[in-house]
Amino acid sequence: MQHLLRAADLSVDNIHSLLDSAAIFEQHITSRTRLDRMQGRVLINLFAEPSTRTRLSFERAMLALGGQVQTIGAAESSLLKGESLEDTGRTLSCYGDVIAMRHPTPGAVAALARGARIPVINAGDGSHEHPTQSLLDLYTMKRRVGRLNKLVVGLVGDLKHSRTIHSLVDMLAPFQPQLVCVAPPELGLPAELVNSLAVRGISALHADDLSTVMPELDVLYVTRLQRERFEDLALYERLQASYHVNAASLVGAKKNMVVMHPLPRVNELSPDVDADPRAAYFDQVRYGVPVRMAILDALLDALAADKPAL
């Protein structure tokens, strides 16, 4: 039994296969074709942190495949009584066929997966990883830029705490990107991630001024400062206005560059960018459904066939 817990769980072949499947599922969504691939199957959503896009897209994906969904919050579960994550995983396995879990603690989803008897999908664990978001990000890049290989990707904002960024750079690494980090020193990529990228021949350059690198970028990926991850709120208040991307920031950018953001946004990305044809963040939202359909289909198809997942 395999799970999807980290970006590294997916090989390049896995990624290409899932993106190809997502494109097919997107066509089914557009044509409103009825699918019954998951008839009789149940997705359990266990979300211990707030979520709009991830939770709803998982629900919509399972329903679009013909399956059913049961959603439960941590405060509604026996975790609140002190039940271990392993026991919770074993218990939920009695009620469903696949689990999508979000939790504020890094490693919590992996702990639940150790007890589970069904596939578990990491829907975000603290500041650690968010692999399904990264897969839909790659889908967006491929759709909008036309390729994944050797992209110049600007990463702006809170690179230290962003699980989206952590999974994204890991998943992009096999495609040999050039990463340009635009962030305060206090919010740069974690050292262990930088070292891991270096071993694979990927450098993460630093730029103090976004405007100096904007003409080179194929992708501009903006993230919010994650207030909930800061132990020092005074530091958060000082840094929150460090970077602000607006329509004027895009002067000099390539015509086919793509502006991305995992959302929600606060004040780091101005609404005046929304009208720019390079803005792709609401496309990311929309692509979340077919991409998560592809993930659910791959995991449960493997389970039904008793073969290696993904």
C-alpha positions as CSV (number, residue, x, y, z in Angstrom):
1,M,0.0,0.0,0.0
2,Q,1.4,3.4,-0.9
3,H,0.4,6.9,0.2
4,L,1.1,10.4,-1.1
5,L,2.8,12.1,1.8
6,R,5.7,14.0,0.2
7,A,6.6,15.4,-3.2
8,A,9.5,12.9,-3.2
9,D,7.0,10.1,-3.3
10,L,6.4,10.8,-7.0
11,S,8.8,9.9,-9.7
12,V,9.1,11.9,-12.9
13,D,7.0,9.2,-14.6
14,N,4.4,9.4,-11.9
15,I,4.2,13.1,-12.4
16,H,3.8,12.9,-16.1
17,S,1.2,10.2,-15.8
18,L,-0.9,12.1,-13.2
19,L,-0.7,15.3,-15.3
20,D,-1.9,13.4,-18.4
21,S,-4.8,11.9,-16.4
22,A,-5.7,15.3,-15.0
23,A,-6.0,16.7,-18.5
24,I,-8.4,13.9,-19.4
25,F,-10.5,14.5,-16.2
26,E,-10.5,18.2,-17.0
27,Q,-12.2,17.4,-20.3
28,H,-14.8,15.3,-18.4
29,I,-15.5,18.2,-16.1
30,T,-15.8,20.7,-18.9
31,S,-18.3,18.4,-20.8
32,R,-20.1,17.5,-17.5
33,T,-19.6,13.8,-18.4
34,R,-20.8,11.5,-15.6
35,L,-18.2,9.2,-14.2
36,D,-18.7,6.2,-12.0
37,R,-15.1,5.2,-11.4
38,M,-15.4,5.6,-7.7
39,Q,-18.9,4.2,-7.3
40,G,-19.1,2.6,-3.8
41,R,-15.9,4.2,-2.7
42,V,-15.6,6.7,0.2
43,L,-13.1,9.5,0.7
44,I,-12.6,10.6,4.3
45,N,-11.5,14.2,4.7
46,L,-9.8,14.8,8.1
47,F,-9.0,18.5,8.3
48,A,-7.5,19.8,11.6
49,E,-6.7,23.2,10.0
50,P,-8.9,25.7,8.1
51,S,-9.1,25.1,4.4
52,T,-11.3,26.3,1.5
53,R,-9.6,25.2,-1.8
54,T,-8.0,22.0,-0.8
55,R,-10.9,20.6,1.2
56,L,-13.6,21.5,-1.3
57,S,-11.5,20.4,-4.3
58,F,-11.0,17.0,-2.7
59,E,-14.7,16.7,-2.1
60,R,-15.6,17.8,-5.6
61,A,-13.0,15.5,-7.1
62,M,-14.4,12.4,-5.3
63,L,-18.0,13.3,-6.1
64,A,-17.1,13.9,-9.8
65,L,-15.6,10.4,-9.9
66,G,-18.9,9.0,-8.6
67,G,-17.7,8.4,-5.1
68,Q,-18.8,9.6,-1.7
69,V,-17.2,11.9,0.9
70,Q,-17.2,12.0,4.7
71,T,-15.6,15.1,6.3
72,I,-14.5,15.4,9.9
73,G,-12.6,18.0,11.8
74,A,-10.0,17.2,14.5
75,A,-12.2,18.8,17.1
76,E,-15.0,16.4,16.2
77,S,-12.7,13.3,16.4
78,S,-11.2,11.3,19.2
79,L,-7.9,13.1,18.6
80,L,-9.4,15.6,21.0
81,K,-9.6,12.9,23.6
82,G,-6.0,12.0,23.2
83,E,-6.3,9.2,20.7
84,S,-3.0,8.6,18.9
85,L,-2.7,9.4,15.2
86,E,-1.9,5.8,14.4
87,D,-5.1,4.6,16.1
88,T,-7.1,7.3,14.3
89,G,-5.6,6.1,11.0
90,R,-6.5,2.5,11.8
91,T,-10.1,3.5,12.8
92,L,-10.8,5.6,9.8
93,S,-9.7,2.7,7.6
94,C,-12.8,0.9,8.8
95,Y,-15.1,3.5,7.3
96,G,-13.5,4.6,4.0
97,D,-11.3,3.8,1.1
98,V,-8.9,6.7,1.1
99,I,-8.0,9.5,3.6
100,A,-7.0,13.1,2.8
101,M,-5.6,14.8,5.9
102,R,-4.5,18.3,6.9
103,H,-2.8,18.9,10.2
104,P,-0.9,21.8,11.8
105,T,2.0,19.5,13.0
106,P,4.7,18.5,10.5
107,G,4.8,14.7,10.3
108,A,1.3,14.2,11.6
109,V,0.0,12.9,8.3
110,A,2.8,10.3,8.1
111,A,2.0,9.2,11.7
112,L,-1.6,8.6,10.8
113,A,-0.5,6.7,7.6
114,R,1.5,4.3,9.8
115,G,-1.7,3.1,11.4
116,A,-3.9,3.3,8.3
117,R,-4.9,0.3,6.2
118,I,-5.9,2.5,3.2
119,P,-4.1,5.1,1.1
120,V,-3.4,8.4,2.9
121,I,-2.9,11.7,1.1
122,N,-1.1,14.7,2.7
123,A,-3.3,17.7,2.3
124,G,-0.8,19.9,4.1
125,D,1.1,19.2,7.4
126,G,2.1,22.4,9.1
127,S,5.1,24.1,7.4
128,H,6.3,20.8,6.1
129,E,4.8,19.7,2.7
130,H,1.7,20.0,0.5
131,P,2.4,17.7,-2.4
132,T,-1.1,17.8,-4.1
133,Q,-0.9,21.6,-4.3
134,S,2.5,21.3,-6.0
135,L,1.1,18.8,-8.5
136,L,-1.6,21.2,-9.5
137,D,1.0,23.9,-9.6
138,L,3.0,21.9,-12.1
139,Y,-0.2,21.3,-14.1
140,T,-0.8,25.0,-14.2
141,M,2.8,25.7,-15.4
142,K,2.6,23.1,-18.1
143,R,-0.8,24.5,-19.3
144,R,0.2,28.1,-19.2
145,V,4.0,28.1,-20.1
146,G,3.9,25.0,-22.2
147,R,6.7,23.1,-20.5
148,L,8.2,22.1,-17.2
149,N,11.8,21.7,-18.1
150,K,14.4,24.4,-17.2
151,L,11.9,27.0,-16.1
152,V,13.2,30.2,-14.3
153,V,11.0,30.4,-11.3
154,G,10.8,33.4,-8.9
155,L,9.8,32.6,-5.4
156,V,8.5,35.6,-3.4
157,G,7.5,35.9,0.2
158,D,7.6,33.4,3.2
159,L,9.8,30.6,1.9
160,K,10.6,29.4,5.3
161,H,7.1,28.4,6.5
162,S,5.4,27.7,3.2
163,R,4.7,24.0,2.8
164,T,3.6,24.8,-0.7
165,I,7.0,26.2,-1.6
166,H,8.8,23.2,0.1
167,S,6.9,20.7,-2.0
168,L,7.0,22.7,-5.1
169,V,10.8,23.1,-5.3
170,D,11.2,19.4,-4.5
171,M,8.8,18.4,-7.2
172,L,10.3,20.7,-9.7
173,A,13.9,19.6,-9.1
174,P,14.0,16.8,-11.6
175,F,13.0,19.3,-14.3
176,Q,16.2,21.4,-13.6
177,P,14.6,24.8,-12.8
178,Q,16.5,28.0,-12.0
179,L,15.2,29.2,-8.7
180,V,15.3,32.9,-7.7
181,C,14.4,33.6,-4.1
182,V,13.1,37.0,-3.2
183,A,12.5,37.0,0.5
184,P,13.8,38.6,3.7
185,P,16.8,36.8,5.2
186,E,14.5,35.6,8.1
187,L,12.1,33.9,5.6
188,G,14.5,32.2,3.2
189,L,14.3,28.6,2.2
190,P,15.3,26.2,5.0
191,A,19.0,25.3,4.9
192,E,18.3,21.5,4.6
193,L,16.1,22.1,1.6
194,V,18.8,24.3,-0.1
195,N,21.4,21.6,0.6
196,S,19.1,18.9,-0.8
197,L,18.6,20.9,-4.0
198,A,22.3,21.5,-4.3
199,V,23.0,17.8,-4.2
200,R,20.7,17.5,-7.3
201,G,22.4,20.3,-9.1
202,I,19.8,23.0,-8.4
203,S,20.9,26.4,-7.2
204,A,18.6,28.7,-5.3
205,L,19.8,32.2,-6.1
206,H,18.8,35.2,-3.9
207,A,17.7,38.6,-5.2
208,D,17.0,41.6,-3.1
209,D,15.0,43.4,-5.7
210,L,12.2,41.6,-7.7
211,S,12.4,44.2,-10.5
212,T,16.0,43.2,-11.4
213,V,15.1,39.6,-12.1
214,M,11.5,40.0,-13.4
215,P,12.5,40.0,-17.2
216,E,14.1,36.6,-16.8
217,L,11.2,34.8,-15.1
218,D,9.0,32.2,-16.7
219,V,7.0,31.9,-13.4
220,L,6.5,34.3,-10.6
221,Y,5.2,32.4,-7.5
222,V,4.0,34.6,-4.7
223,T,3.2,33.4,-1.2
224,R,1.7,35.2,1.9
225,L,3.5,35.6,5.2
226,Q,2.0,32.9,7.3
227,R,1.1,34.6,10.5
228,E,0.0,31.4,12.2
229,R,3.5,30.0,11.9
230,F,5.3,33.0,13.6
231,E,6.3,32.6,17.2
232,D,7.3,36.3,17.2
233,L,4.3,38.4,16.1
234,A,6.4,41.6,16.2
235,L,8.6,40.0,13.6
236,Y,5.6,39.2,11.5
237,E,4.3,42.8,11.7
238,R,7.8,44.1,10.7
239,L,8.1,41.8,7.7
240,Q,4.6,41.6,6.3
241,A,5.0,44.6,4.1
242,S,8.4,43.5,2.8
243,Y,7.2,42.5,-0.6
244,H,4.1,43.6,-2.5
245,V,3.4,42.5,-6.0
246,N,1.1,44.7,-8.1
247,A,0.4,45.5,-11.7
248,A,3.3,47.9,-11.8
249,S,5.6,45.1,-10.6
250,L,5.1,43.2,-13.8
251,V,6.5,45.9,-16.1
252,G,9.3,44.3,-18.0
253,A,8.1,40.8,-17.5
254,K,7.8,38.3,-20.3
255,K,4.4,38.3,-22.1
256,N,4.0,34.6,-21.5
257,M,5.2,34.7,-17.9
258,V,2.7,33.3,-15.4
259,V,1.9,34.8,-12.0
260,M,0.9,32.1,-9.4
261,H,-0.2,32.1,-5.8
262,P,-1.5,29.2,-3.7
263,L,-4.0,31.5,-2.0
264,P,-5.3,32.8,0.2
265,R,-3.7,36.2,-0.3
266,V,-3.5,38.9,2.2
267,N,-1.7,42.1,1.1
268,E,1.3,40.6,-0.8
269,L,-0.5,40.3,-4.2
270,S,-2.7,43.2,-5.3
271,P,-6.1,42.6,-6.9
272,D,-5.0,44.9,-9.7
273,V,-3.0,42.0,-11.0
274,D,-6.2,39.9,-11.5
275,A,-7.0,41.6,-14.9
276,D,-3.5,40.8,-16.3
277,P,-3.7,37.8,-18.6
278,R,-0.6,36.4,-16.9
279,A,-2.5,35.9,-13.6
280,A,-3.0,32.2,-13.1
281,Y,-3.9,31.8,-9.4
282,F,-7.6,31.2,-10.0
283,D,-6.7,28.8,-12.7
284,Q,-4.7,27.0,-10.0
285,V,-7.9,26.8,-8.0
286,R,-9.9,25.4,-10.9
287,Y,-7.2,22.8,-11.8
288,G,-7.2,21.5,-8.2
289,V,-10.3,19.4,-9.0
290,P,-9.0,17.4,-12.1
291,V,-5.5,17.0,-10.5
292,R,-7.0,15.6,-7.3
293,M,-9.3,13.4,-9.4
294,A,-6.2,12.0,-11.0
295,I,-4.5,11.3,-7.6
296,L,-7.6,9.6,-6.1
297,D,-8.1,7.5,-9.3
298,A,-4.4,6.4,-9.3
299,L,-4.3,5.4,-5.7
300,L,-7.6,3.6,-5.7
301,D,-7.1,2.0,-9.1
302,A,-3.8,0.6,-7.7
303,L,-5.6,-0.6,-4.6
304,A,-8.3,-2.4,-6.7
305,A,-5.7,-4.0,-8.9
306,D,-3.4,-5.0,-6.0
307,K,-0.5,-3.3,-7.7
308,P,2.0,-0.6,-6.7
309,A,0.2,2.7,-6.3
310,L,0.9,5.7,-8.5
